[in-house]
Amino acid sequence: MRKREDMKILRGIPASPGIAIGKAFLFKEGEIPYERKTLLQEEVPLELERFKKAVENVAKDLKEIREDVVKKLGESHARLIDAHNLILKDESFFEKTIEKIKKERRGAEEVFHENVQKVLDAFSSMKESPMKERSQDIRDVSRRVLSFLTQSKTRRAKGIDQEGIVVAENLFPTHTARLSLEKTMGFACDFGGKTSHTSILARAIGIPAVVGLETVLENTRNGSFLIVDGRSGIVVVNPDESTLRRYEKEKKRYKEFQKDLLELKDLPATTLDGRTIDLSVNIDYPEEVKEAKKRGAEGVGIFRTEYLFQGDQPPDEKRQIKTYGSVIRQFSGSVILRTFDLRGDKLPHPHDRFVEENPILGLQSIRYSLIEKEVFKTQLRAILQTSTLGNVKLMFPMISTLEELLQAKEILKEVKKELHSEGIPFDEEMETGMMIEVPSAALNAAHFAREVSFFSIGTNDLTQYTLAVDRTNDRVAYLYDHLHPTVLALIQKVIEEGHARHIWVGVCGEMAGDLLAVPILLGLGIDELSTEPLSLLGVKQIIRGLSMEEAKRMAHEVLKFSTAGEVRRYMREEVGKRFPDLVEVLVEPQE
């Protein structure tokens, strides 16, 4: 009889809420060994053909996997696999490998692996989460190519015979089709962040997940008993009896609490003294609409349209109209379409993709749109044409200067003239707004407010830029907190300047779903909150259980504090008095 293993508690990034308890199913892919070889001149053509054939086989394999993902999760998730195909076509991997085989007469495996490693080394020094995720995509594709070259069988997750928790280094879109999602209870991964594929997938299918654990694979065996706490970012390996009993009670309580919250789904987000807040959802993919509607969402506070660029070419006008329309038609409230918020690693053409040393200060978002005017105009045409389908609003991302906003508005004006001349109808009164994501926009809000119909505060980036903290960098992430008094002061200024010029102001960042932050935002006078679908009903309960007088008092009090810790402790106490069950079940525990 095997001796009971000691309990281990691992901490990572909470990616999808809930508690999963069950046996581990390890999905582990090791390095693929290969032989180094020197070629005779007459062997070079055969080696080139062998490499090209391997790439063709990987492309064929990806096509089949994509079809499976479409059946399971829909077209939007399947498009994530298109990024893998782009990597195959990238000159750094394909053409350079061919050139080196010809010139140096070395085996395809060695040359290809060498080229891949050079690119990965360039990414390794970067702390940006999108860069980390792209490097993982490259690793996945390179393993597949090496697998065909060496004729080795890559291990795939082909489904779980019984319910289990998937434990992996990382889960790629290419793995999704091989997982039995109906029997998957949760995810625990060493890599990944809140925007990684694993996190998006977990939230889409409604299962708990913790990512960024770093050592879960080395501390887990197949069949190990696990607890995944997606609220606090904790994974317990081989829990002892008392820990297991405690989490079983918490899991039951969480499920019962979520069931109770569903009773609020058709009720208005109105405070005790009659102030109604426009409560909407954030959408990354059309498939998320189902979960949003299930929780009573009437509108979309931000539809992030970047996923449409997960392919060989930028999306054409027809495809965009179809995609936007599929979302707009399902909501009775307003749907805010944000124009493409792209960075260097996600640009539409392979030759446009590049690695920037500091992408958050580089060519991105509205800056890219103003340079690639035709791509921008195509999207504006599509948005305008779908504006007749419902209450549609347009929003520009990452505006940092007034000049950028005026240029964007001028291009929008050009597109409207084009549609008029073509006799294509659109909503002439469609509201146009902008995101407040950088301190320069917040501090200059009075001038921006004269040019737009609304502000939407993106608190994720506003916090990051204000505090000069990369929240994906483990060394400094502890400094990142949207409840920092400086961030709160900027939000207060934006709301006051917007209201002074009679425009409404919303919040669409993670702060909108932070139950400790909601009373502060109410007290500061926010008009709209847009949250992730899973956070919607908890936020609604807070709104419905407070008066504006209480909220204003709390907001006034926290603005006196000098640290985020003070604000968070105070709000936990205040919200805990009024909503003890909500705080205990849904709010991440303090360390």
C-alpha positions in Angstrom: 0.0 0.0 0.0 1.4 3.3 -1.1 2.1 5.8 1.7 -0.1 8.9 1.6 1.7 11.8 0.1 2.0 15.1 1.9 -0.4 17.9 1.1 1.0 20.8 -1.0 -0.6 24.2 -1.5 0.3 25.9 -4.8 -0.6 29.5 -5.6 -1.2 30.9 -9.1 -3.4 33.3 -11.0 -7.2 32.9 -10.5 -8.5 32.4 -14.1 -12.1 31.2 -13.7 -14.1 31.1 -10.5 -15.5 28.1 -8.7 -14.1 25.1 -6.9 -13.3 21.7 -8.5 -12.4 18.6 -6.5 -11.2 15.4 -8.2 -8.4 13.3 -9.7 -5.7 14.8 -11.8 -5.3 14.0 -15.5 -1.8 14.9 -16.6 -1.2 16.2 -20.0 2.5 16.5 -20.4 4.5 16.9 -23.6 8.3 16.5 -23.4 11.0 17.6 -25.7 11.3 15.7 -29.0 14.8 14.2 -29.5 16.4 14.3 -32.9 19.7 13.4 -34.6 22.1 16.0 -35.8 23.4 15.2 -39.3 25.6 16.6 -42.1 24.2 16.2 -45.6 25.9 15.3 -48.8 25.2 17.8 -51.6 23.0 15.3 -53.4 21.0 14.8 -50.2 19.9 18.4 -49.9 16.9 18.3 -52.3 15.5 15.3 -50.4 15.9 17.0 -47.1 14.2 20.1 -48.3 11.3 18.0 -49.6 11.1 16.3 -46.2 10.9 19.6 -44.4 8.2 21.0 -46.7 6.2 17.8 -46.3 6.4 18.0 -42.5 5.0 21.6 -42.6 2.3 20.5 -45.0 1.3 17.7 -42.6 1.2 20.0 -39.7 -1.1 22.4 -41.7 -3.3 19.5 -42.6 -3.4 18.4 -38.9 -4.3 21.9 -37.8 -7.1 22.0 -40.3 -8.7 18.9 -38.9 -8.3 20.1 -35.3 -9.9 23.4 -36.3 -12.9 21.6 -37.6 -13.3 19.8 -34.3 -13.0 23.0 -32.3 -15.7 24.6 -34.4 -18.1 21.8 -33.6 -17.3 22.0 -29.8 -16.9 25.7 -29.2 -17.7 27.6 -32.3 -15.9 29.6 -35.0 -14.5 32.3 -32.7 -12.4 29.8 -30.6 -11.4 27.9 -33.7 -9.8 31.1 -35.1 -7.3 30.9 -32.3 -5.8 28.0 -34.2 -5.3 30.2 -37.3 -2.5 31.9 -35.4 -0.6 28.6 -35.5 -0.9 28.5 -39.3 0.5 32.0 -39.5 3.5 30.8 -37.5 4.1 28.0 -40.1 4.2 30.6 -42.9 6.5 33.0 -41.0 9.7 33.7 -42.8 11.7 33.3 -39.6 10.7 29.6 -39.5 10.0 28.5 -43.1 12.2 30.4 -45.5 15.2 30.7 -43.2 15.1 26.9 -42.5 15.2 26.2 -46.2 18.0 28.7 -46.8 20.1 27.2 -44.0 19.6 23.6 -45.2 20.8 24.6 -48.6 23.7 26.7 -47.4 25.0 24.7 -44.4 23.9 21.2 -45.5 22.5 20.3 -42.0 19.5 18.3 -41.1 16.1 19.9 -41.1 15.4 19.1 -37.4 18.5 20.9 -36.2 18.1 23.9 -38.4 14.4 24.4 -37.7 14.9 24.0 -34.0 17.7 26.5 -34.0 15.6 29.1 -35.9 12.7 28.6 -33.5 15.0 28.9 -30.5 16.4 32.3 -31.7 12.9 33.7 -31.9 12.0 32.3 -28.5 15.1 33.8 -27.0 14.0 37.2 -28.3 10.7 36.8 -26.5 12.2 35.4 -23.3 13.3 38.8 -22.0 9.8 40.3 -22.5 7.4 40.4 -19.6 4.3 41.3 -21.7 1.6 38.6 -21.4 0.7 38.6 -25.1 4.4 38.0 -25.9 4.5 35.1 -23.4 1.4 33.6 -25.0 2.8 34.0 -28.5 6.0 32.2 -27.5 4.0 29.3 -26.2 2.1 29.1 -29.5 5.5 29.0 -31.3 6.6 26.1 -29.0 3.5 24.1 -29.8 3.9 24.6 -33.6 7.6 23.7 -33.5 6.9 20.5 -31.6 4.4 19.5 -34.2 6.8 20.1 -37.0 9.6 18.2 -35.2 7.1 15.4 -34.5 6.5 14.9 -38.2 10.2 15.2 -39.1 11.2 12.6 -36.5 8.1 10.5 -37.0 7.5 10.5 -33.3 4.0 10.4 -31.9 3.1 13.5 -30.0 0.9 12.8 -27.0 -2.5 14.4 -27.2 -5.2 14.7 -24.6 -7.8 12.4 -26.2 -10.4 12.8 -23.6 -10.9 11.7 -20.0 -12.6 8.3 -19.4 -13.9 9.6 -16.0 -14.3 13.1 -14.6 -11.0 14.8 -13.8 -9.0 17.9 -13.5 -6.6 18.6 -16.4 -3.1 19.4 -15.3 -0.7 20.8 -17.9 2.2 23.0 -18.6 0.0 25.0 -20.9 -3.1 24.3 -22.9 -3.2 25.5 -26.5 -6.2 26.0 -28.8 -4.9 22.9 -30.7 -5.5 20.8 -27.5 -9.1 21.8 -27.1 -10.5 19.4 -29.7 -8.8 16.5 -27.9 -10.3 17.2 -24.5 -13.5 15.8 -23.3 -15.0 19.1 -22.1 -18.1 17.4 -20.6 -15.8 15.4 -18.3 -13.3 18.1 -17.6 -13.9 19.5 -14.0 -11.2 22.2 -14.0 -7.8 23.3 -15.2 -4.5 23.7 -13.4 -1.6 25.0 -15.6 2.0 26.1 -15.0 1.8 28.9 -17.6 -0.8 31.4 -18.7 -2.5 34.5 -17.5 -6.1 35.8 -17.3 -6.2 36.4 -21.1 -4.6 33.1 -22.1 -6.5 30.4 -24.1 -6.9 28.2 -21.0 -8.5 31.0 -19.0 -10.8 32.1 -21.9 -11.8 28.4 -22.4 -12.5 27.8 -18.7 -14.7 30.9 -18.5 -16.5 30.0 -21.7 -17.5 26.5 -20.5 -17.9 27.6 -16.8 -15.3 25.5 -15.0 -12.8 26.6 -12.3 -9.2 27.3 -13.4 -5.9 28.4 -12.0 -3.0 29.3 -14.2 0.6 30.5 -13.8 1.2 27.9 -11.1 4.8 27.2 -12.3 5.2 23.9 -10.4 1.9 22.1 -10.6 3.2 19.5 -13.1 6.2 18.5 -11.0 4.1 18.3 -7.8 1.3 16.2 -9.3 0.9 12.6 -10.5 -1.8 11.0 -12.7 -4.6 10.2 -10.3 -3.5 12.6 -7.5 -6.4 14.2 -5.7 -6.7 17.9 -6.3 -8.6 20.9 -5.3 -8.8 23.9 -7.7 -9.9 27.1 -6.1 -10.5 29.5 -9.1 -11.6 32.3 -6.8 -8.3 32.6 -4.8 -5.9 31.1 -7.3 -5.0 28.1 -5.1 -4.5 24.5 -6.0 -4.2 21.9 -3.2 -2.4 18.7 -4.1 -3.3 15.6 -1.9 -5.5 17.5 0.5 -5.8 16.2 4.1 -9.2 15.3 5.5 -9.9 18.6 7.2 -8.9 20.6 4.1 -11.0 18.4 1.8 -14.1 18.7 4.1 -13.7 22.5 4.2 -13.5 22.8 0.4 -16.4 20.4 -0.1 -18.5 22.7 2.1 -17.3 25.7 0.2 -18.0 24.1 -3.2 -21.6 23.3 -2.1 -22.0 26.8 -0.7 -20.7 28.4 -3.9 -23.1 26.4 -6.1 -26.0 27.3 -3.8 -25.0 31.0 -3.8 -24.8 31.1 -7.6 -28.2 29.5 -7.8 -29.6 32.2 -5.5 -27.9 35.0 -7.5 -29.8 33.8 -10.6 -33.0 35.0 -9.0 -31.7 38.6 -9.6 -31.2 38.2 -13.4 -34.5 39.8 -14.4 -34.4 42.6 -11.8 -33.1 46.1 -12.4 -29.7 47.3 -11.2 -31.3 50.0 -9.0 -30.1 51.2 -5.6 -32.3 51.3 -2.5 -33.0 55.0 -3.2 -33.9 54.6 -6.8 -30.7 55.3 -8.8 -30.5 52.8 -11.8 -27.1 51.9 -13.1 -26.7 50.6 -16.7 -25.2 47.1 -16.0 -23.7 45.5 -19.1 -21.2 42.7 -20.0 -17.8 42.6 -21.6 -17.6 40.2 -24.7 -14.5 38.8 -26.3 -16.2 36.2 -28.5 -19.8 35.9 -29.8 -20.1 32.5 -28.1 -20.0 34.3 -24.7 -23.4 35.9 -25.4 -25.1 32.7 -24.2 -23.6 32.9 -20.7 -24.3 36.6 -20.6 -28.0 36.2 -21.5 -28.3 33.4 -19.0 -27.3 35.9 -16.3 -29.8 38.5 -17.5 -27.5 40.9 -19.4 -29.4 43.4 -21.5 -26.4 45.1 -23.2 -22.7 44.9 -24.0 -20.4 47.5 -22.5 -17.5 46.5 -24.7 -17.3 44.0 -27.6 -13.6 43.5 -28.1 -13.2 42.8 -31.8 -9.5 41.8 -31.9 -10.2 38.1 -32.3 -11.3 38.8 -35.9 -7.6 39.2 -36.7 -6.7 35.6 -35.8 -6.3 34.6 -39.4 -4.2 35.1 -42.5 -5.8 38.3 -43.6 -7.6 41.2 -41.9 -11.4 40.5 -41.7 -13.4 41.9 -44.7 -16.4 44.1 -44.4 -18.9 41.3 -45.0 -17.5 39.1 -42.3 -17.4 41.9 -39.8 -21.1 42.9 -40.5 -22.1 39.3 -40.0 -20.2 39.0 -36.7 -21.3 42.3 -35.2 -24.9 41.6 -36.3 -24.9 38.2 -34.6 -24.3 39.9 -31.2 -26.4 43.1 -31.7 -29.5 41.2 -32.5 -29.4 39.3 -29.2 -29.5 42.4 -26.9 -32.4 44.8 -26.2 -29.9 47.3 -24.6 -27.0 49.1 -26.2 -24.0 47.2 -27.7 -20.7 49.1 -27.7 -18.3 48.0 -30.5 -14.7 48.9 -29.7 -12.5 49.4 -32.8 -9.5 47.1 -33.1 -7.1 47.3 -30.1 -4.1 45.6 -31.7 -0.5 45.3 -30.7 2.6 44.3 -32.7 2.2 40.6 -32.0 -1.4 40.5 -33.4 -1.3 42.6 -36.5 -3.2 41.4 -39.5 -0.4 40.4 -42.0 2.5 38.1 -41.2 5.0 40.6 -42.5 3.5 43.4 -40.3 4.0 41.4 -37.1 7.0 42.5 -35.1 8.4 42.3 -31.6 8.7 45.6 -29.8 10.9 46.0 -26.7 8.1 47.8 -24.9 4.8 47.2 -26.8 2.6 48.9 -24.3 4.3 52.2 -25.3 4.5 51.3 -29.0 2.5 51.0 -32.1 -0.9 49.8 -30.9 -4.6 50.4 -30.7 -5.7 53.7 -32.3 -2.1 54.4 -33.3 -2.1 51.4 -35.6 -5.6 52.2 -36.9 -4.6 55.7 -37.9 -1.6 54.4 -39.8 -3.4 51.5 -41.5 -6.3 53.7 -42.6 -7.9 51.2 -45.0 -8.2 48.5 -42.4 -9.7 51.1 -40.0 -12.1 52.4 -42.6 -13.3 48.8 -43.4 -14.2 48.3 -39.8 -15.9 51.7 -39.5 -18.0 50.9 -42.6 -19.1 47.6 -41.0 -19.9 49.1 -37.7 -22.0 51.9 -39.3 -23.9 49.4 -41.4 -24.8 47.3 -38.4 -25.9 50.4 -36.4 -29.4 50.0 -37.9 -29.8 46.6 -36.2 -30.1 48.0 -32.6 -28.8 50.5 -30.1 -25.2 50.4 -31.4 -22.4 52.7 -30.1 -18.8 53.1 -31.4 -15.8 53.4 -29.2 -12.1 54.3 -29.9 -9.4 52.6 -27.7 -6.3 53.9 -26.1 -6.7 57.6 -26.9 -3.8 59.5 -25.4 -3.9 62.8 -27.2 -6.7 65.1 -28.6 -5.0 64.9 -32.0 -5.6 61.2 -32.2 -9.3 61.5 -31.4 -9.8 64.3 -33.9 -8.0 62.2 -36.6 -10.2 59.2 -35.8 -13.3 61.3 -36.0 -12.3 62.8 -39.3 -11.8 59.3 -40.8 -15.3 58.3 -39.4 -16.7 61.4 -41.2 -15.1 60.3 -44.4 -16.6 56.8 -44.1 -20.1 58.3 -43.5 -19.8 60.4 -46.7 -18.8 57.3 -48.6 -21.8 55.3 -47.3 -24.1 58.3 -48.1 -22.8 58.4 -51.7 -23.4 54.7 -52.0 -26.9 54.9 -50.7 -26.1 52.6 -47.7 -28.2 53.4 -44.6 -26.8 53.8 -41.1 -27.8 55.4 -37.8 -27.0 59.1 -38.2 -27.3 59.6 -34.4 -25.0 56.7 -33.4 -23.1 57.7 -30.2 -19.3 57.8 -30.5 -17.2 57.5 -27.4 -13.6 56.8 -26.3 -11.8 54.8 -23.7 -9.9 56.5 -20.9 -6.9 54.2 -20.3 -3.9 56.5 -19.8 -3.3 59.3 -17.3 -3.0 61.9 -20.1 -6.6 61.1 -21.2 -7.9 61.2 -17.6 -6.2 64.6 -16.9 -7.4 66.0 -20.2 -10.9 64.7 -19.8 -12.5 68.2 -20.0 -11.2 68.7 -23.5 -12.1 65.2 -24.7 -15.6 65.4 -23.3 -16.4 68.1 -25.9 -15.7 65.7 -28.7 -17.5 62.5 -27.7 -20.8 61.2 -26.4 -19.4 59.1 -23.6 -16.3 57.9 -21.7 -15.6 54.3 -20.8 -12.8 53.9 -18.3 -10.5 50.9 -18.9 -9.2 50.5 -15.4 -6.8 47.7 -16.2 -4.6 49.9 -18.4 -5.3 53.0 -16.5 -4.0 51.4 -13.3 -1.0 49.9 -15.2 0.1 53.2 -16.7 -0.6 55.3 -13.6 1.4 53.1 -11.3 4.0 52.1 -13.9 3.4 48.4 -13.1 3.2 45.5 -15.5 0.7 43.3 -13.8 2.0 40.3 -15.8 5.4 40.7 -14.3 5.5 38.5 -11.1 8.2 40.7 -9.6 6.1 43.8 -9.4 2.5 42.6 -9.8 1.9 43.1 -6.1 2.1 46.8 -6.7 -0.8 46.7 -9.2 -4.2 47.6 -7.5 -7.0 49.5 -9.1 -8.1 50.6 -5.6 -4.9 52.8 -5.3 -6.0 56.3 -4.2 -4.2 57.8 -7.2 -6.3 55.7 -9.6 -9.4 56.5 -7.7 -8.6 60.2 -7.9 -8.2 60.0 -11.7 -11.6 58.1 -12.0 -13.2 60.8 -9.9 -11.9 63.5 -12.2 -13.0 61.7 -15.4 -16.6 61.3 -14.0 -16.8 64.9 -12.9 -15.5 66.3 -16.2 -17.8 64.0 -18.2 -20.9 65.0 -16.2 -19.9 68.7 -16.3 -20.3 68.4 -20.1 -23.4 66.2 -20.0 -21.9 62.9 -21.2 -22.2 59.6 -19.4 -19.3 57.7 -18.0 -18.8 54.0 -17.6 -16.2 51.5 -16.4 -15.4 48.4 -18.4 -12.2 47.1 -16.7 -11.8 44.4 -14.1 -12.6 47.0 -11.5 -16.3 47.0 -12.6 -16.5 43.4 -11.4 -14.6 43.9 -8.1 -17.3 43.7 -5.4 -15.2 45.9 -3.1 -14.8 48.6 -5.8 -18.5 48.8 -6.9 -19.7 50.9 -3.9 -16.8 53.4 -4.6 -17.7 53.7 -8.3 -21.4 54.2 -7.3 -20.4 56.9 -4.8 -18.2 58.7 -7.4 -21.2 58.9 -9.7 -20.5 56.3 -12.4 -23.4 55.8 -14.9 -22.5 52.4 -16.3 -20.6 49.2 -15.3 -19.6 46.5 -17.7 -18.3 43.3 -16.2 -17.4 39.8 -17.2 -20.6 37.6 -17.5 -19.6 35.6 -14.4 -19.4 38.7 -12.2 -22.6 40.4 -13.4 -25.0 39.1 -10.7 -22.7 39.7 -7.8 -22.3 43.3 -8.9 -26.1 43.6 -9.3 -26.6 42.4 -5.7 -24.3 45.1 -4.4 -26.1 47.8 -6.4 -29.5 46.7 -5.2 -28.4 46.5 -1.6 -26.9 50.0 -1.2 -28.3 53.5 -1.1 -26.4 56.3 -2.9 -25.9 58.1 0.4 -24.0 55.0 1.7 -22.0 54.7 -1.5 -21.1 58.4 -1.5 -20.0 58.2 2.1 -17.7 55.2 1.4 -16.2 56.9 -1.7 -15.6 60.1 0.3 -13.8 58.1 3.0 -11.5 56.1 0.8 -10.3 59.2 -1.1 -8.7 60.2 2.3 -6.5 57.1 2.4 -2.9 57.1 1.0 -2.5 53.4 0.1 -4.4 50.7 -1.8 -4.1 48.4 1.2 -6.0 50.9 3.4 -8.7 51.2 0.9 -9.1 47.5 0.4 -9.2 46.7 4.2 -11.8 49.5 4.7 -14.0 48.3 1.9 -13.8 44.7 2.9 -15.1 45.6 6.3 -17.8 47.9 5.0 -19.1 45.6 2.3 -18.7 42.6 4.6 -21.1 44.2 7.1 -23.8 44.6 4.5 -23.1 41.5 2.3 -21.3 38.9 4.5 -22.2 35.9 2.4 -21.2 37.7 -0.8 -17.8 38.7 0.5 -17.1 35.3 2.0 -18.1 33.3 -1.1 -17.0 35.5 -4.0 -14.4 38.0 -2.8 -10.8 36.8 -3.0 -9.5 36.2 0.5 -6.9 38.5 2.1 -3.5 37.0 2.7 
